[in-house]
Amino acid sequence: MRIAKENTGLKIDGKLLELIRLENDKQTSVTFSNYGCLILSWIVRDGNGRLNDIVLGLDKLEDYLKDDYQDQYPYFGVLVGRYANRIKNASFSLDGELVGVSANKGQDHIHGGLRGFDRAVWSVMEMDETRGRVVFGYTSPDGEEGYPGNLEVKVAYTLTAENELIQEITASTDKPTVLNLTHHDYFNLNNGQGQILDHLLTIPAGAYLEQDDNMVVTGNMVPVENTGHDFRSAKEVGKDLPEPDGYDQSFVLDKPGGEPSLAAVLESGQSGLRLEVRTTEPVCHLYTGRWVPPVTGKGGQKYGPFSGLCLEVQHHPNAVNVPHFPATELRPGETYRQRTVFKVAAQPSKA
């Protein structure tokens, strides 16, 4: 196992931006930045024997900071928080007090607000070459984006010899608060080329969450039986694609709460790659990338709608306003824990 750190020379608010690269003996490598816990590349050898970068992104870290990218910001490869997805009316009640957070999606709140964890500069707390592990830390101050409590967050990534990337998140607070974290990678198992509509997808979920006109979860669960949202058996992403926007939906996984088990399987016949996601989280939010902007990505590739898809494992969106959803509150003395394992395997392609 190898690990390397690079000083980019870039700074935000006087804090240095760095790159950290993990690589195993199979030539699988993942390159991170402490800017937003960003995954810039995730390279594996595919079924054709070629090195294949399975996540969308930009060539250089400085490209993520440019105004043209920030203005049409698709959250490529970042950790989002304090709260993933949407919160209705950018507010919620906590211990009888109304808490207002930043409204950055119309009147609603999305992915932590105007300057969430995705734009924070994290500390590199640990680098362990023997274990193939890097740990990032961030202190979110009381009142940041409206959230109460000084929140201490640690995110650990471990790359194994079996081509697993293990993400482990812990957090603690000094005041009652709410927390719901996810990573926002856009996967395309064909080296980022073309669209993902021919990828095969499995999500073991018997229901998905109803949304209002601004795509905020209402609290109602809809059975997938006899609908285009049924991914319990593998099918092409584009087979029943809702027109024109595709999927941007939270699926409630058929699994015990808190138990690490299957959330999704994504496969490509073209590259022969198979990505398996296992998590402790109860929800997998599927976003098929309808609103990926027309940007120039890695190697000059032109990205646009359906260039990649997200498998955002998390708690139920808007749970802060839906009492019968699993709680997302975090209190002093408690520890937030999340564990997700992404495993990539290759077989001879059908192409």
C-alpha positions in Angstrom: 0.0 0.0 0.0 1.3 3.5 -0.9 0.2 6.9 0.3 1.5 10.3 -0.9 0.6 13.9 -0.1 1.0 16.9 -2.4 1.0 20.6 -1.4 -0.9 22.3 -4.2 0.1 25.8 -3.2 -3.5 26.8 -3.2 -5.1 28.4 -0.1 -8.6 29.3 1.1 -8.8 31.8 4.0 -5.1 31.1 4.6 -5.6 27.4 4.8 -3.5 25.2 2.6 -5.2 22.8 0.1 -3.6 19.4 -0.2 -3.9 16.3 -2.3 -3.6 12.8 -0.8 -3.3 9.7 -2.9 -3.9 6.1 -1.8 -2.8 3.2 -4.0 -2.8 -0.5 -3.6 -0.9 -3.3 -5.4 -3.7 -3.8 -7.9 -3.0 -0.2 -9.2 -6.2 1.0 -7.8 -5.8 4.6 -6.6 -8.0 7.2 -5.0 -7.0 10.9 -4.9 -8.5 13.1 -2.3 -8.3 16.7 -1.3 -8.8 18.3 2.1 -11.0 20.8 0.3 -14.5 19.4 0.9 -13.2 15.8 1.4 -13.2 15.9 -2.4 -12.5 12.7 -4.4 -10.8 13.9 -7.6 -10.2 10.5 -9.1 -10.9 6.8 -8.4 -8.9 4.7 -10.8 -9.3 0.9 -11.2 -8.2 -1.6 -13.8 -11.3 -2.7 -15.7 -12.3 -5.9 -17.5 -10.5 -4.8 -20.6 -7.2 -4.4 -18.6 -7.3 -0.6 -18.9 -7.1 1.9 -16.1 -10.6 3.4 -15.7 -11.5 6.5 -13.6 -15.0 5.7 -12.3 -15.9 9.2 -11.0 -16.7 12.4 -12.8 -14.6 15.5 -12.0 -12.2 18.1 -13.3 -8.5 17.8 -14.2 -7.0 20.0 -11.5 -8.0 21.1 -8.0 -7.8 24.7 -9.1 -10.6 24.0 -11.7 -13.0 23.3 -8.8 -12.4 26.8 -7.4 -13.1 28.7 -10.7 -16.1 30.9 -10.9 -17.6 29.1 -13.9 -17.7 25.8 -12.0 -18.8 27.4 -8.8 -21.6 29.2 -10.5 -23.2 26.0 -11.9 -22.0 23.9 -9.0 -22.9 20.1 -9.3 -21.2 19.0 -6.1 -18.7 16.7 -7.9 -17.2 14.3 -5.5 -17.6 16.1 -2.2 -18.9 15.4 1.3 -22.1 17.3 2.0 -23.3 18.4 5.4 -24.4 19.3 7.9 -27.5 17.9 6.3 -27.7 16.0 3.1 -30.5 16.7 0.6 -33.4 19.0 1.4 -35.0 20.5 4.5 -38.4 22.0 4.0 -38.7 25.8 4.5 -35.0 25.8 5.7 -36.2 25.3 9.2 -37.1 22.7 11.9 -38.0 22.4 15.6 -35.4 21.2 18.0 -36.3 20.8 21.7 -39.2 23.2 21.2 -37.1 25.9 19.5 -37.4 26.9 15.9 -34.1 26.6 14.1 -33.6 28.4 10.8 -30.9 27.4 8.4 -29.7 28.9 5.1 -32.3 28.8 2.3 -30.3 27.9 -0.9 -32.8 26.0 -2.9 -35.7 28.4 -3.3 -37.3 28.6 0.2 -35.7 25.2 1.2 -32.3 24.1 2.3 -30.0 21.7 0.5 -26.7 19.9 1.2 -25.7 22.0 4.2 -26.4 25.5 2.8 -24.5 28.3 1.1 -21.1 27.1 2.4 -21.4 23.6 3.7 -18.9 20.9 4.4 -18.3 20.6 0.6 -16.5 24.0 0.6 -14.7 23.7 3.9 -11.0 23.2 4.2 -10.5 20.1 6.3 -7.4 19.1 8.4 -5.4 16.1 7.4 -5.3 14.4 10.8 -3.8 11.0 10.0 -1.9 9.3 7.1 -1.2 5.6 7.7 0.6 3.9 4.8 0.5 0.5 6.4 -3.3 0.5 6.6 -3.8 2.6 3.4 -5.8 5.1 5.4 -6.3 8.9 5.6 -8.3 10.8 8.1 -9.8 14.3 7.6 -11.2 16.4 10.4 -13.4 19.5 10.5 -14.8 21.7 13.3 -18.1 23.2 12.3 -18.7 26.2 14.6 -21.9 26.9 16.5 -24.2 28.8 14.2 -22.6 27.8 10.9 -25.3 28.0 8.2 -27.7 28.3 11.2 -27.0 24.9 12.8 -26.5 24.9 16.6 -23.5 23.4 18.3 -19.8 23.1 17.8 -19.6 19.9 15.8 -16.4 17.9 15.5 -16.4 15.6 12.5 -13.8 13.0 11.4 -13.9 11.2 8.0 -11.6 8.2 7.5 -10.9 6.6 4.1 -9.2 3.2 3.8 -8.3 1.5 0.6 -7.9 -2.2 0.9 -6.0 -4.8 -1.1 -9.5 -6.2 -2.2 -10.3 -2.9 -4.0 -12.6 -1.7 -1.2 -12.8 2.0 -0.3 -14.1 2.1 3.3 -15.6 5.4 4.5 -16.1 5.8 8.2 -17.6 9.0 9.7 -17.8 10.0 13.3 -19.0 13.2 14.9 -19.8 14.8 18.3 -21.4 18.0 19.4 -21.5 20.3 22.5 -25.2 21.3 21.9 -28.2 19.4 20.6 -28.1 19.6 16.8 -29.0 17.6 13.7 -26.7 15.7 11.3 -27.1 13.7 8.1 -24.0 13.3 6.0 -23.3 11.7 2.5 -20.7 11.7 -0.2 -21.7 13.0 -3.6 -19.6 11.1 -6.1 -20.9 10.8 -9.7 -20.2 7.3 -10.9 -19.6 6.4 -14.6 -18.0 3.0 -14.9 -17.0 3.7 -18.5 -14.1 6.0 -17.7 -16.5 8.9 -17.5 -17.4 8.5 -21.2 -21.0 8.8 -22.6 -24.1 8.5 -20.4 -24.9 6.0 -17.7 -28.3 5.0 -19.0 -27.1 1.6 -20.1 -25.5 0.8 -16.7 -27.3 -2.0 -14.8 -28.5 -0.9 -11.3 -29.8 -2.8 -8.4 -31.2 -1.1 -5.2 -32.8 -3.5 -2.7 -35.6 -1.1 -1.7 -39.3 -1.9 -1.6 -40.3 1.8 -1.3 -39.2 5.3 -2.1 -40.0 8.6 -0.5 -42.7 10.9 -2.0 -41.5 14.5 -2.8 -43.3 17.8 -3.2 -42.9 20.2 -6.2 -39.5 21.4 -4.9 -38.4 17.7 -4.4 -38.6 17.9 -0.6 -39.6 14.6 1.1 -43.2 14.8 2.4 -43.1 11.8 4.8 -45.1 9.4 2.6 -43.6 6.2 1.4 -44.5 4.8 -2.0 -44.2 1.1 -2.8 -42.0 0.4 -5.9 -44.1 -2.6 -6.9 -45.3 -2.1 -10.5 -43.5 1.2 -10.9 -40.5 2.4 -12.8 -38.8 2.8 -9.5 -38.4 -0.9 -8.9 -34.7 -1.7 -8.9 -34.9 -4.8 -6.7 -33.7 -6.8 -9.7 -30.9 -5.4 -11.9 -32.1 -3.3 -14.8 -30.7 -0.6 -17.1 -30.9 2.8 -15.6 -32.6 4.2 -18.7 -35.2 1.5 -19.0 -38.0 3.2 -17.1 -36.4 6.6 -16.8 -38.9 9.3 -15.7 -39.1 11.9 -18.4 -37.5 14.4 -18.7 -35.6 14.7 -15.4 -34.7 11.1 -14.6 -34.4 9.9 -11.0 -33.7 12.1 -8.1 -35.3 10.0 -5.4 -34.7 8.5 -2.0 -35.1 4.8 -1.7 -35.7 3.2 1.7 -33.5 0.2 1.9 -34.9 -3.3 2.9 -32.5 -3.6 5.8 -32.5 -3.4 9.6 -31.6 0.1 10.9 -27.9 0.6 11.6 -26.9 -2.8 10.1 -24.2 -2.7 7.4 -25.8 -4.3 4.4 -26.3 -3.9 0.6 -27.4 -0.5 -0.7 -26.7 -0.7 -4.4 -24.9 -2.5 -7.2 -23.9 -0.7 -10.4 -22.5 -2.6 -13.4 -21.2 -1.8 -16.8 -21.1 -4.4 -19.6 -18.9 -2.1 -21.6 -16.0 -1.9 -19.0 -16.8 -5.1 -17.1 -16.8 -3.2 -13.8 -19.1 -3.8 -10.9 -19.5 -1.4 -8.0 -21.1 -2.7 -4.8 -22.2 -0.3 -2.0 -22.8 -1.6 1.5 -23.7 0.8 4.3 -25.1 1.3 7.8 -27.4 4.0 6.4 -31.2 3.4 5.9 -31.6 5.3 2.6 -29.9 5.4 -0.8 -30.7 8.5 -2.8 -30.4 7.9 -6.5 -29.7 10.9 -8.7 -29.1 10.2 -12.3 -27.5 13.5 -13.1 -30.1 15.3 -15.2 -28.7 18.7 -14.1 -25.0 18.0 -14.6 -23.9 21.2 -16.3 -22.2 21.4 -19.7 -18.7 21.5 -18.3 -15.4 20.2 -19.7 -14.3 17.3 -17.4 -11.3 15.2 -17.1 -9.2 14.7 -20.3 -11.3 17.2 -22.2 -14.5 15.1 -21.9 -17.8 17.0 -22.3 -20.1 16.3 -19.4 -23.9 17.0 -19.5 -27.1 15.4 -18.4 -26.8 11.7 -17.4 -23.0 11.7 -17.6 -22.9 10.1 -14.2 -25.1 9.0 -11.3 -25.0 9.4 -7.5 -25.7 6.8 -4.9 -26.0 9.0 -1.8 -26.3 6.8 1.3 -27.8 8.8 4.2 -30.6 9.1 6.6 -34.1 10.1 5.4 -34.0 13.7 3.9 -36.2 16.2 5.8 -36.4 13.8 8.8 -36.1 16.9 11.0 -39.7 17.8 9.9 -41.1 14.2 9.8 -41.6 12.8 13.3 -42.1 9.2 12.1 -38.8 9.1 10.3 -35.7 7.8 12.1 -34.2 10.6 14.1 -31.2 12.6 12.9 -30.7 14.5 16.2 -27.2 14.4 17.8 -26.8 15.3 21.4 -23.8 16.0 23.7 -22.2 12.8 24.9 -23.5 10.9 21.8 -21.4 9.8 18.8 -22.6 9.9 15.2 -21.4 6.9 13.3 -21.6 6.0 9.6 -19.8 3.2 7.7 -20.0 2.6 4.0 -17.9 0.2 1.9 -17.5 0.7 -1.9 -16.1 -2.4 -3.6 -15.1 -2.5 -7.2 -14.6 -5.7 -9.1 -13.8 -6.4 -12.8 -14.7 -9.2 -15.2 -14.2 -9.5 -18.9 -16.4 -7.0 -20.7 -19.1 -7.7 -23.2 -17.9 -4.9 -25.5 
